[in-house]
Amino acid sequence: MAIVMCDLKGQYDKIKDQIETEINKVLSSTSYINGAQVKNFENSLKEYTGAKHVIACANGTDALQIALMALDLQPGDEVIVPAFTYVASAEVIGLLKLTPVMVDVDYSSFNVTVKNIEKAITPRTKAIIPVHLFGQCCDMEPIMELAKKHNIYVIEDNAQAIGATYTFSNGEKKQTGTIGDIGCTSFFPSKNLGCYGDGGALMTNNDELAQKIRMIANHGQKVKYHHEVIGCNSRLDTIQAAILNVKLKYLNDYSNARYNAAQVYHALLNDVDGVTIPDEMPFSTHVYHQYTLKVKDGKRDMLKKHLEEQGIPSMIYYPLPLQKQNAFKSITIQGEDLDVSELLADSVLSLPIHTEITKEEQVIISNAINEFFKN
Ligand SMILES: *Cc1c(COP(=O)(O)O)cnc(C)c1O
């Protein structure tokens, strides 16, 4: 079989019978919206993550938007976000007429640091959106301390790291998405916990925020046809919830499969001079949503082409940092320089990693990388 970035078919084939049974139940129930499976999934995810409240919604971008809407911010309020991330993390800030303030990330972990966040804080800063990029948690303890000191909300963008665990300095462990005031995640098919369409969820331990989030996601109503605030329509449909109920049981297996595949890559690529393998931070487990190399000496695009010629896919997450995106040029306040984000955008290359990848495939991929740097 051809090597693919993410093998959704192989994963589906292993759980096909259970999935189809559950989808068929939804089809014959005709409760396509707000069926019992949605509540069941919210409860299962609550149990899995340890969050006090889980509110399912239509996708991860909506989750971030609803999270910001729940904080009652005013136009022009500043929200700190990493410059090196998927557009959704910052897009929702602009959409709500808030001001994205981009900060640089750490070269080693790809994640924002408390130091860079602190430099960007002003009296107008109202929220921080740390993004747990590629499957590893930001160093949240100092970020939470800083946020508390300045009375700023923290919204975790956990779209890529569901199932990862953060360890505090006192040894306490928490799942990503349950550390900040609100955690947001996505069930896009290729995410670590993916459904077969769009899906997302918010989590919080704050009762008041939970109530507000549920209301906003449901047209701003608590009682049907009585609208308290301007909200939106953002629902996880019942079929997707039924699929997620099956797949959540396998999330730990999926995380382990990705982690083990990463260790295989580490061993195969550690001695290749032209690339730097991903670093694992002591305070977080890594669920390897992506396995992302840094390619030295400006050779990234040439390496990508070399792999392509041998039928090996690879992806650039992300080729442009946010400050270079046309959409953000007019609305962004840029504090410090964003050199690391620019450097990463020019040097990162993500290799195929998924729950079904085999050692044989990883050897083929690694050999091709080795060969490129020998010539
Ligand atoms: C996928 C993703 C999102 C958005 O999720 P959708 O479900 O596609 O809307 C947000 N942030 C990050 C970091 C993501 O990777």
The ligand as an SDF file (V2000), in Angstrom:
LIG
                    3D

 15 15  0  0  0  0  0  0  0  0999 V2000
   -7.7390   21.6480   13.6660 C   0  0  0  0  0  0  0  0  0  0  0  0
   -7.4020   22.8070   14.5110 C   0  0  0  0  0  0  0  0  0  0  0  0
   -8.3600   23.7750   14.8630 C   0  0  0  0  0  0  0  0  0  0  0  0
   -9.7310   23.8410   14.2620 C   0  0  0  0  0  0  0  0  0  0  0  0
  -10.5030   22.7150   14.2620 O   0  0  0  0  0  0  0  0  0  0  0  0
  -11.6770   22.5170   13.1940 P   0  0  0  0  0  0  0  0  0  0  0  0
  -12.4650   21.4080   13.7890 O   0  0  0  0  0  0  0  0  0  0  0  0
  -11.0440   22.1840   11.9030 O   0  0  0  0  0  0  0  0  0  0  0  0
  -12.4570   23.7840   13.1400 O   0  0  0  0  0  0  0  0  0  0  0  0
   -7.9830   24.7820   15.7350 C   0  0  0  0  0  0  0  0  0  0  0  0
   -6.7390   24.8710   16.2080 N   0  0  0  0  0  0  0  0  0  0  0  0
   -5.7850   23.9740   15.8920 C   0  0  0  0  0  0  0  0  0  0  0  0
   -4.4250   24.1250   16.4720 C   0  0  0  0  0  0  0  0  0  0  0  0
   -6.0690   22.9280   15.0200 C   0  0  0  0  0  0  0  0  0  0  0  0
   -5.1120   22.0620   14.6830 O   0  0  0  0  0  0  0  0  0  0  0  0
  1  2  1  0
  2  3  1  0
  2 14  2  0
  3  4  1  0
  3 10  2  0
  4  5  1  0
  5  6  1  0
  6  7  2  0
  6  8  1  0
  6  9  1  0
 10 11  1  0
 11 12  2  0
 12 13  1  0
 12 14  1  0
 14 15  1  0
M  END
$$$$
